[in-house]
Amino acid sequence: APGVFQLASLLVELDTSDEVSQILCADALYQLGRGEEAHRLLLLALSRNPQRAPVLARLALLQLKKGFVHDGNQLLQRVMRTGDTSCLLPIMDIFQDEDRKLMQSHCRLQALSILKSQQED
């Protein structure tokens, strides 16, 4: 993670508008336990492209990790509305085990809640 962070930081310095480098840098910061810095970098990337599913999904995890369930839900709903949920599976490989379990259980509970409400209707 430290080497990836250094490389991604250099790439971001070369081209501050390169979203892929910003995401790579945010992932490295997350792996280094620097979630707040990753959060700020992802918000910057999101400001340039508000419907970018990979950025939204990463921000959702960071919000859930902080205990902000409502914010995490809203971000996950935005991912769903983009129609690009294919980003979720590769992102799960980046998450640490405890965070992966948090995201999986949260998504599962939300899906069950949606199904239950549809059955009641």
N, C-alpha and C positions, 0 to 999 in steps of 0.2 A: 504493500500500500504506500509506503513512503516514496518509493521510486516512481510509482504511477502518479502520485500526487505532484512530484517535481516535474515530470514530463507534461502532465496535463496543465500545470500552472504555466509552464513555458509556452505551451500551445495557446492558452488563453491570452497571455501577454502579446503573442504574435498577432492574434486576431480575436479581439474582444467580442466580436459578434458570432463566433463559432460556437453554436449551441452544443454540439457533440463534445467538444473539449470541456465546456462548462459542466456537462453532465458527468463526464469522466472524472473531472476534478471533484465534483460533489460526492461521487461514489467513493473516491479515495479518502476524502475528508470523513465521510461516514465510517469507513473501515478503520480510520485512525481514532475514532471516538470523538470527532469534532463536529457533532451534529448541528450545532448552531451556525457554524460557518457554512456547512453544507446547505442548510436551510436558506441562508442569505443568498448563496450562489444560485440555488434553484429558483428562488423568487425573482432574481434578475433574469434568468433564462425564461421564466414564465411571463415576465413583463413584455418580452419581445414576441412571444407566441403563446397566447393565453389558452389555447386548446391543445397543447402538446401533451399527449397521454403519458409518455415516459416521465416527464417532469411532474405531472399531476400525481402519478402513482407514488413516486419517491417522496413527494411532499406529504401525501396521505400517510405513509408509514411514519414519517417524522412526527406528524401531528398525533397519531395514535400512540406512538412511543412516549410522547409528553403527557398523554392522558386526555388530549383534546379530541374526544370521540366524535363530537358533532362536526368539528372542522374536518376530521379525517373522513367522515361519511360524505360530506359535501364534495370533497376532492375526488373520492371514489365515484360518486355519482357523475361528476364531470367527465371522468375517464370513460364511464359507460356511455355517456351521451356522445362522446367523440366517435364511438364505434370502433375504436382501436384498442381492444383489450389484449391483443397479441403481445403487448409489451409486458404484461404482468408476469408471465412465466419466466422469461429471462431475468427480470428484475429480482425474482425470488432467489435466484442463485447468488445475487450480490448481498442480500440481507443476511445478517448473522442469525444463527439458529433460533434464538429467543424471539427475534423480531419477525422472522419467517412464520413462526408458530402464532405470534400475535396477529399478524396480517391474515393468515389462513383461518384462524378461529373467528376473527372479526368478520371476514367476508362470509364465512359459513353461517354465522348467526344472522347476518343481514339477509342472506339468501333465504334462510328458513323463515324469517320474519315476513319477507315479501310473499313467499309461497303460502304461508298461513293466512295472511290478509287477503290474498286472492281466493283462497278456498272459502273464506267467510263471506266474500262478496258473491 
